Amino acid sequence: MDREQSRFESWRTSFDGPVPADDYDDLRPSYPAAEVHWALGEPAAPLHVLDLGAGTGILGSVLVSLGHRVTAIDPSGSMLAALRRRLPEVDARVGTAEAVPLEDACVDAVVVAQAWHWVDPALAGPEVARVLRPGGWLGLLWNSRDATVPWVAELYEVAGEPVRDRGDVDDAPHVPGPFGAIEARTVDNPHLLASAADVGRLAGTWSWVRTAPDPALVMAHVAEVASRHTDPDGTVRIPQVTEAFRARRH
């Protein structure tokens, strides 16, 4: 394994073990219901949806609120423990996108939020197609920082993460397998946090910060940047967008 692969693997697995699941659950932004509905193919009736890379259930909560039956898969047992506390009605199982612990053609739709960049598309694409019924949709969602705002670009530069530009939907994710063309759209989804300190805690849930030599120092630098951009009530509004992609299984 070369250095780049090793770094990727450390980021990908950083959410297991002593994961700040409560911080992740409390501080990570959610997803607009309209974008989730669109990513599912705009269904007229409830579906059986696989939430792949489900984490603590942030997206799962939106799916449940829309009336869908949800099965959640994530490689991190500690993240799933938080999901089960949040959504006890959801069937939650340990697994990966490359080896989904479900039978063939058993779900109507698959959604992956903030996680497709952690998978091997050559394996995950066919595996998603295997569990997805023909005609079902694969939806991919990301909350991305609006780096056209100078202080937001500074915040993520301090955190050590290069960011994509706002609405960079031309950089579509790769989805191999029996899927049609990828459709994309982007909407504003600003992230409101109670304080600059909470922005620092949020940074502690980012994989590249968790694996940094001194995560606490990075979190302090992030909080300092945020402290210069608080509203009069002390809250911090981080400009961001939700990028949504979808592809239909043949």
Rosetta blueprint (number, residue, H / E / L):
1 M L
2 D L
3 R H
4 E H
5 Q H
6 S H
7 R H
8 F H
9 E H
10 S H
11 W H
12 R H
13 T L
14 S L
15 F L
16 D L
17 G L
18 P L
19 V L
20 P L
21 A H
22 D H
23 D H
24 Y H
25 D H
26 D H
27 L H
28 R L
29 P L
30 S L
31 Y L
32 P L
33 A H
34 A H
35 E H
36 V H
37 H H
38 W H
39 A H
40 L L
41 G L
42 E L
43 P L
44 A L
45 A L
46 P L
47 L L
48 H E
49 V E
50 L E
51 D E
52 L E
53 G L
54 A L
55 G L
56 T L
57 G L
58 I H
59 L H
60 G H
61 S H
62 V H
63 L H
64 V H
65 S H
66 L L
67 G L
68 H L
69 R E
70 V E
71 T E
72 A E
73 I E
74 D E
75 P L
76 S L
77 G H
78 S H
79 M H
80 L H
81 A H
82 A H
83 L H
84 R H
85 R H
86 R H
87 L L
88 P L
89 E L
90 V L
91 D E
92 A E
93 R E
94 V E
95 G L
96 T E
97 A L
98 E L
99 A E
100 V L
101 P L
102 L L
103 E L
104 D L
105 A L
106 C L
107 V E
108 D E
109 A E
110 V E
111 V E
112 V E
113 A E
114 Q L
115 A L
116 W H
117 H H
118 W H
119 V L
120 D L
121 P H
122 A H
123 L H
124 A H
125 G H
126 P H
127 E H
128 V H
129 A H
130 R H
131 V H
132 L E
133 R E
134 P E
135 G E
136 G E
137 W E
138 L E
139 G E
140 L E
141 L E
142 W E
143 N E
144 S E
145 R E
146 D L
147 A L
148 T L
149 V L
150 P H
151 W H
152 V H
153 A H
154 E H
155 L H
156 Y H
157 E H
158 V H
159 A H
160 G L
161 E L
162 P L
163 V L
164 R L
165 D L
166 R L
167 G L
168 D L
169 V L
170 D L
171 D L
172 A L
173 P L
174 H L
175 V L
176 P L
177 G L
178 P L
179 F E
180 G L
181 A L
182 I L
183 E E
184 A E
185 R E
186 T E
187 V E
188 D E
189 N L
190 P L
191 H E
192 L E
193 L E
194 A L
195 S L
196 A H
197 A H
198 D H
199 V H
200 G H
201 R H
202 L H
203 A H
204 G L
205 T L
206 W L
207 S H
208 W H
209 V H
210 R H
211 T L
212 A L
213 P L
214 D L
215 P H
216 A H
217 L H
218 V H
219 M H
220 A H
221 H H
222 V H
223 A H
224 E H
225 V H
226 A H
227 S H
228 R L
229 H L
230 T L
231 D L
232 P L
233 D L
234 G L
235 T L
236 V E
237 R E
238 I E
239 P L
240 Q E
241 V E
242 T E
243 E E
244 A E
245 F E
246 R E
247 A E
248 R E
249 R E
250 H L
